[in-house]
Amino acid sequence: MAGTTPGTPRVLRAMNDRAALDLLVSQGPLTRTRIGELTGLSKPTASQLLARLEDAGLVRSTGSQSGRPGPNAVLYEINPAAAHVAALSVGPTGIDAVVADITGTVVGSCRVEADAVAEDVRHRTAQLVAEAVDGALRPTGLGHDDLDGVVVGTPGAIDPHTGQLRYAPHLPGWHSRTLLADLAEVVGRPVVIENDVNLAAVAEQYEGVAQDHDHFVLVWLDEGVGAAIVLGGTLLRGATGGAGEIGYMPLPGAPLARGGAADWAGPDAGGGFQSQVSCPAVRDLAGGRSLPDALADEAVRAEVARRLAVGLASVVAVIDPELVVLSGLVAQAGGEELRERVEAEMTGLALPRPLLRISDIEGDPILTGALRTALAQARDSVFDTA
């Protein structure tokens, strides 16, 4: 609402509009009477509000509610065509993309297979992103101009001072200083790049075990290891976007990850916490067995739990979260048995005793978080009637 004066009728109308739109997003179709009850608006004011939003193409009528005395009440809902967004998840083997309408309903999806370290891939980053977005748009009949937001989830983080991606040596094609501009050019819209583990935490905030917690840490245990730190409901990013890069954290008995964090465009040194609890580390500990088979072995599970507890104790001692969420392939393969063992191993290692939970997000939490982020940004823009 930039350029408006607080307390003016225009601002108050915009505030009421946003409150009603948020209710329709969260609760689905509502009658004028119900919107008035939930917002405290009078019936005439609620009627004017809905007429205004309908004229603006933000809401539409969708049938009626019967079963009460008098005429059937008209139901209103968010107009799905009001805006669309794209969300992408980038990994070492490919890019997943979805397109959704402003209600969050996915209307198109696409996966582009690409080995991130292949010589013929590292110089085609922007083209691969465009291919994924185009593939997700194709079944919808929409074009780039119809997108009101594009969010890309990737390992590492964009340094706010240089615009370069840091902490992602396994994505060599993503380190260009002009990356954001290149992506915006091929997609036709500004692109937001967000750390993948941060997006997994966003998914937990909206749909997972962290919904009722404002202070939590999500620990990502996958091919790589990282964390997202949420304090007061807000992601902690750090001065260079590297907050939560615990994969490089030194631990007793682990090789130091010298060069991994500092020389972020070079090869990953593979040391620190990541060398102890990542997917490759667990498979190596189990003699090359698959993750489910490895973590079904009591001895392997006990050692992985011990390593996890030592690393988590350092994080908990500094952050003091209400909750620690374990996510990623290692957490999913270990399940409740691993969680219980880690919880027992943490006894006495740190004074704070946060809740410890396994993520229950279905599908790709990074893609879910990217979509949630894109929707939040688009709604802030599209729903601002001031």
C-alpha positions as CSV (number, residue, x, y, z in Angstrom):
1,M,0.0,0.0,0.0
2,A,2.9,2.4,-0.8
3,G,1.9,6.0,-1.3
4,T,-1.3,5.8,0.8
5,T,-2.1,7.6,4.0
6,P,-2.8,5.4,7.1
7,G,-6.4,5.8,8.2
8,T,-7.9,7.1,5.0
9,P,-11.0,5.4,3.6
10,R,-9.0,4.0,0.7
11,V,-6.5,2.3,3.1
12,L,-9.3,1.0,5.3
13,R,-11.1,-0.5,2.3
14,A,-7.8,-2.1,1.1
15,M,-7.3,-3.6,4.6
16,N,-10.9,-5.0,4.6
17,D,-10.4,-6.3,1.1
18,R,-7.2,-8.2,2.1
19,A,-8.8,-9.6,5.3
20,A,-11.7,-11.0,3.2
21,L,-9.4,-12.4,0.5
22,D,-7.2,-14.1,3.1
23,L,-10.3,-15.7,4.7
24,L,-11.5,-17.0,1.3
25,V,-8.0,-18.4,0.7
26,S,-7.8,-20.2,4.1
27,Q,-11.5,-21.2,4.5
28,G,-12.8,-21.7,1.0
29,P,-16.2,-20.5,-0.3
30,L,-18.0,-18.2,2.2
31,T,-21.3,-16.3,2.1
32,R,-21.5,-12.6,2.5
33,T,-23.0,-13.0,5.9
34,R,-20.2,-15.3,7.1
35,I,-17.6,-12.9,5.7
36,G,-19.2,-10.1,7.7
37,E,-19.2,-12.2,10.8
38,L,-15.6,-13.1,10.5
39,T,-14.4,-9.6,9.6
40,G,-16.8,-7.6,11.8
41,L,-18.1,-5.7,8.8
42,S,-21.8,-4.8,8.4
43,K,-23.9,-6.4,5.8
44,P,-23.9,-3.4,3.5
45,T,-20.1,-3.0,3.8
46,A,-19.6,-6.7,3.2
47,S,-21.8,-6.4,0.1
48,Q,-19.9,-3.4,-1.2
49,L,-16.6,-5.2,-0.6
50,L,-17.6,-8.3,-2.5
51,A,-19.0,-6.3,-5.4
52,R,-15.7,-4.4,-5.5
53,L,-13.6,-7.6,-5.5
54,E,-15.8,-9.2,-8.1
55,D,-15.4,-6.2,-10.4
56,A,-11.7,-6.5,-9.9
57,G,-11.7,-10.1,-10.9
58,L,-10.4,-11.3,-7.6
59,V,-13.5,-13.2,-6.4
60,R,-16.4,-14.9,-8.1
61,S,-19.7,-16.4,-7.1
62,T,-19.7,-20.2,-6.9
63,G,-23.2,-21.5,-6.3
64,S,-25.3,-21.0,-3.2
65,Q,-25.8,-22.3,0.4
66,S,-29.2,-23.8,1.2
67,G,-30.7,-25.4,4.3
68,R,-31.6,-22.2,6.1
69,P,-34.8,-20.1,6.2
70,G,-35.1,-17.6,3.4
71,P,-33.4,-17.3,0.1
72,N,-30.3,-19.4,-0.6
73,A,-27.1,-17.4,0.2
74,V,-24.6,-16.9,-2.6
75,L,-21.2,-18.4,-2.0
76,Y,-18.0,-16.5,-3.0
77,E,-14.5,-17.8,-3.6
78,I,-11.2,-16.6,-4.9
79,N,-11.1,-16.4,-8.7
80,P,-8.4,-18.9,-9.7
81,A,-7.7,-17.0,-12.8
82,A,-6.7,-13.8,-10.9
83,A,-3.0,-14.9,-10.9
84,H,-0.7,-17.7,-11.5
85,V,2.8,-18.6,-10.2
86,A,5.6,-21.0,-11.1
87,A,7.7,-22.9,-8.5
88,L,10.9,-24.9,-9.3
89,S,13.1,-27.3,-7.4
90,V,16.7,-27.7,-8.7
91,G,18.8,-30.8,-7.9
92,P,21.9,-32.4,-9.2
93,T,20.0,-34.6,-11.6
94,G,17.3,-32.3,-12.9
95,I,14.7,-29.5,-12.4
96,D,11.1,-30.0,-11.3
97,A,8.6,-27.2,-12.0
98,V,4.9,-26.6,-11.3
99,V,2.5,-23.9,-12.2
100,A,-0.4,-23.1,-9.8
101,D,-3.3,-20.6,-9.8
102,I,-3.6,-18.1,-7.0
103,T,-5.6,-20.6,-4.8
104,G,-2.6,-22.9,-4.8
105,T,-4.1,-25.5,-7.2
106,V,-1.4,-27.0,-9.4
107,V,-2.5,-26.8,-13.0
108,G,0.7,-27.9,-14.7
109,S,4.0,-29.7,-14.0
110,C,7.2,-30.7,-15.7
111,R,10.5,-32.4,-15.0
112,V,13.7,-31.7,-17.0
113,E,16.4,-34.3,-16.5
114,A,19.9,-32.8,-16.4
115,D,23.2,-33.8,-14.8
116,A,24.3,-30.6,-13.1
117,V,28.0,-31.3,-13.5
118,A,27.9,-32.5,-17.1
119,E,29.9,-30.2,-19.5
120,D,26.9,-29.7,-21.8
121,V,24.6,-28.8,-18.9
122,R,26.6,-26.3,-16.9
123,H,26.5,-23.6,-19.6
124,R,22.7,-24.0,-20.2
125,T,21.3,-23.2,-16.8
126,A,18.9,-20.4,-17.9
127,Q,17.7,-22.5,-20.9
128,L,17.0,-25.5,-18.7
129,V,14.9,-23.4,-16.3
130,A,13.0,-21.9,-19.2
131,E,12.4,-25.5,-20.6
132,A,11.0,-26.6,-17.2
133,V,8.7,-23.5,-16.9
134,D,7.5,-23.9,-20.5
135,G,6.8,-27.6,-19.9
136,A,4.7,-26.8,-16.8
137,L,2.9,-24.0,-18.7
138,R,2.1,-26.1,-21.7
139,P,-1.0,-27.9,-20.5
140,T,-2.5,-24.7,-19.0
141,G,-2.6,-22.6,-22.2
142,L,-0.8,-19.9,-20.2
143,G,2.3,-18.0,-21.2
144,H,5.2,-16.3,-19.3
145,D,3.2,-13.0,-19.2
146,D,0.5,-14.8,-17.1
147,L,2.9,-15.5,-14.3
148,D,2.8,-13.2,-11.3
149,G,5.8,-14.9,-9.5
150,V,8.6,-17.4,-10.1
151,V,10.5,-18.9,-7.2
152,V,13.4,-21.4,-7.7
153,G,14.6,-23.6,-4.8
154,T,18.3,-24.6,-5.1
155,P,21.1,-25.8,-2.8
156,G,23.2,-22.9,-1.5
157,A,22.1,-19.3,-1.3
158,I,22.3,-16.0,-3.2
159,D,24.9,-13.7,-1.6
160,P,23.0,-10.4,-1.2
161,H,26.2,-8.5,-1.7
162,T,27.4,-10.1,-5.0
163,G,24.3,-11.7,-6.4
164,Q,26.2,-15.0,-6.8
165,L,25.1,-18.5,-5.6
166,R,27.3,-19.7,-2.6
167,Y,27.6,-23.0,-0.8
168,A,26.6,-25.1,-3.9
169,P,29.8,-26.5,-5.5
170,H,27.9,-29.4,-7.0
171,L,25.9,-26.9,-9.3
172,P,28.7,-25.4,-11.3
173,G,26.3,-23.8,-13.8
174,W,24.6,-21.7,-11.2
175,H,27.6,-19.4,-10.1
176,S,27.3,-16.7,-12.7
177,R,27.1,-13.1,-11.4
178,T,24.4,-12.5,-14.0
179,L,22.3,-15.5,-13.0
180,L,19.2,-13.7,-11.8
181,A,19.2,-11.4,-14.8
182,D,19.7,-14.4,-17.2
183,L,16.8,-16.3,-15.6
184,A,14.5,-13.2,-15.7
185,E,15.3,-12.8,-19.4
186,V,14.4,-16.3,-20.4
187,V,11.3,-16.6,-18.1
188,G,10.1,-13.1,-18.9
189,R,9.5,-12.3,-15.2
190,P,11.7,-11.5,-12.2
191,V,12.9,-14.7,-10.5
192,V,13.5,-15.3,-6.8
193,I,16.1,-17.9,-5.9
194,E,15.8,-19.3,-2.4
195,N,17.8,-21.9,-0.5
196,D,16.2,-25.4,-0.8
197,V,16.4,-26.2,2.9
198,N,14.8,-22.8,3.8
199,L,12.0,-23.8,1.5
200,A,11.6,-27.1,3.1
201,A,11.1,-25.2,6.4
202,V,8.5,-23.0,4.8
203,A,6.6,-26.2,3.8
204,E,6.8,-27.4,7.4
205,Q,5.4,-24.0,8.6
206,Y,2.4,-24.2,6.3
207,E,1.6,-27.9,6.0
208,G,3.9,-29.9,8.4
209,V,4.8,-30.6,12.0
210,A,6.0,-27.0,12.6
211,Q,2.7,-25.4,12.0
212,D,2.3,-24.4,15.7
213,H,5.9,-23.4,16.3
214,D,7.5,-20.0,15.8
215,H,11.0,-21.1,16.9
216,F,12.3,-24.3,15.1
217,V,15.2,-25.7,13.2
218,L,14.7,-28.0,10.2
219,V,17.7,-30.3,9.6
220,W,18.0,-31.6,6.1
221,L,19.7,-35.0,5.9
222,D,20.1,-36.0,2.3
223,E,22.9,-36.2,-0.3
224,G,23.9,-33.0,1.4
225,V,23.3,-31.7,4.9
226,G,22.0,-28.3,6.0
227,A,19.6,-26.6,8.3
228,A,16.9,-23.8,8.2
229,I,16.6,-21.7,11.3
230,V,13.2,-20.1,12.0
231,L,13.1,-17.6,15.0
232,G,9.9,-15.7,15.8
233,G,8.3,-17.2,12.6
234,T,11.0,-15.6,10.4
235,L,13.8,-17.4,8.5
236,L,17.3,-16.5,9.7
237,R,19.5,-15.9,6.7
238,G,22.8,-14.5,7.9
239,A,25.0,-11.8,6.4
240,T,25.8,-13.8,3.2
241,G,22.7,-16.0,3.1
242,G,24.7,-18.9,4.6
243,A,22.9,-19.3,8.0
244,G,22.2,-23.0,8.6
245,E,25.1,-24.4,6.4
246,I,25.8,-27.0,9.2
247,G,27.1,-29.5,6.7
248,Y,30.5,-27.7,7.1
249,M,30.3,-27.7,10.9
250,P,33.4,-29.3,12.5
251,L,32.7,-32.3,14.6
252,P,34.9,-34.6,16.7
253,G,36.2,-37.4,14.5
254,A,35.1,-35.8,11.2
255,P,37.5,-34.4,8.6
256,L,37.5,-30.6,8.4
257,A,35.6,-29.2,5.4
258,R,38.4,-26.9,4.4
259,G,37.7,-25.2,1.1
260,G,34.0,-26.3,1.0
261,A,32.5,-23.1,2.3
262,A,35.1,-20.6,1.4
263,D,35.9,-21.8,-2.0
264,W,32.2,-22.2,-2.8
265,A,32.7,-22.4,-6.6
266,G,35.2,-25.3,-6.3
267,P,34.8,-29.0,-5.4
268,D,33.0,-29.8,-2.1
269,A,35.6,-30.9,0.5
270,G,33.1,-33.3,1.9
271,G,34.1,-32.9,5.6
272,G,32.4,-31.8,8.8
273,F,28.9,-32.9,9.8
274,Q,28.0,-33.8,6.2
275,S,30.7,-36.4,6.1
276,Q,29.0,-38.1,9.1
277,V,25.3,-38.2,8.4
278,S,24.6,-37.6,4.7
279,C,23.2,-40.3,2.4
280,P,26.7,-41.3,1.2
281,A,28.0,-41.4,4.7
282,V,25.2,-43.7,5.9
283,R,25.6,-46.0,2.9
284,D,29.4,-46.1,3.5
285,L,28.8,-47.0,7.1
286,A,26.6,-49.9,6.1
287,G,29.0,-51.2,3.5
288,G,27.2,-49.8,0.5
289,R,23.7,-51.0,1.4
290,S,20.6,-48.9,0.5
291,L,19.4,-46.4,3.0
292,P,16.4,-48.4,4.2
293,D,18.5,-51.5,4.6
294,A,21.3,-49.6,6.3
295,L,19.1,-47.9,8.8
296,A,17.2,-51.2,9.5
297,D,20.5,-52.5,11.0
298,E,20.5,-51.7,14.7
299,A,24.2,-51.1,14.8
300,V,24.2,-48.7,11.9
301,R,21.1,-46.9,13.2
302,A,22.8,-46.5,16.6
303,E,25.9,-45.0,15.1
304,V,24.0,-42.6,12.9
305,A,21.9,-41.5,15.8
306,R,25.0,-40.9,17.9
307,R,26.5,-38.8,15.1
308,L,23.3,-36.9,14.6
309,A,22.9,-36.2,18.4
310,V,26.4,-34.7,18.6
311,G,25.8,-32.4,15.7
312,L,22.3,-31.4,16.8
313,A,23.5,-30.7,20.3
314,S,25.7,-27.9,19.0
315,V,22.8,-26.4,17.0
316,V,20.4,-26.7,19.9
317,A,22.8,-25.1,22.4
318,V,23.2,-22.0,20.1
319,I,19.6,-21.6,18.8
320,D,17.4,-23.0,21.7
321,P,14.5,-23.9,19.4
322,E,11.1,-25.3,20.5
323,L,11.3,-28.0,17.8
324,V,13.9,-29.8,15.6
325,V,12.5,-31.3,12.4
326,L,14.5,-34.0,10.7
327,S,13.9,-34.1,6.9
328,G,15.4,-35.6,3.8
329,L,16.1,-39.1,2.7
330,V,18.1,-40.2,5.8
331,A,15.3,-39.0,8.1
332,Q,12.6,-40.7,6.0
333,A,14.5,-44.0,5.8
334,G,15.2,-44.0,9.5
335,G,11.7,-43.0,10.6
336,E,10.5,-43.1,14.2
337,E,13.1,-45.6,15.2
338,L,15.9,-43.3,14.3
339,R,14.2,-40.3,15.9
340,E,13.7,-42.1,19.2
341,R,17.4,-43.2,19.2
342,V,18.6,-39.6,18.4
343,E,16.3,-38.3,21.2
344,A,17.8,-40.7,23.7
345,E,21.4,-39.9,22.6
346,M,20.9,-36.2,23.0
347,T,20.1,-36.6,26.7
348,G,22.7,-34.6,28.6
349,L,24.5,-33.2,25.5
350,A,22.7,-29.9,25.6
351,L,20.6,-28.1,28.3
352,P,17.7,-27.2,26.0
353,R,15.4,-30.2,25.2
354,P,13.4,-29.3,22.1
355,L,10.8,-31.6,20.6
356,L,12.3,-33.8,17.9
357,R,10.1,-34.8,15.0
358,I,10.3,-36.4,11.6
359,S,8.9,-34.4,8.7
360,D,5.6,-35.7,7.4
361,I,5.4,-33.5,4.2
362,E,4.2,-35.6,1.2
363,G,6.1,-35.2,-2.0
364,D,9.0,-32.8,-2.5
365,P,9.1,-30.4,0.5
366,I,11.4,-28.0,-1.5
367,L,8.9,-27.7,-4.3
368,T,6.1,-27.3,-1.8
369,G,8.0,-24.5,-0.1
370,A,8.8,-22.8,-3.3
371,L,5.1,-22.8,-4.3
372,R,4.1,-21.5,-0.9
373,T,6.6,-18.7,-1.2
374,A,5.6,-17.8,-4.7
375,L,1.9,-17.7,-3.7
376,A,2.6,-15.5,-0.7
377,Q,4.5,-13.0,-2.8
378,A,1.9,-13.0,-5.6
379,R,-1.0,-12.5,-3.1
380,D,0.8,-9.6,-1.5
381,S,0.9,-7.9,-4.9
382,V,-2.4,-9.1,-6.5
383,F,-4.5,-8.7,-3.3
384,D,-3.3,-5.2,-2.6
385,T,-6.4,-3.2,-3.9
386,A,-5.0,0.1,-2.6
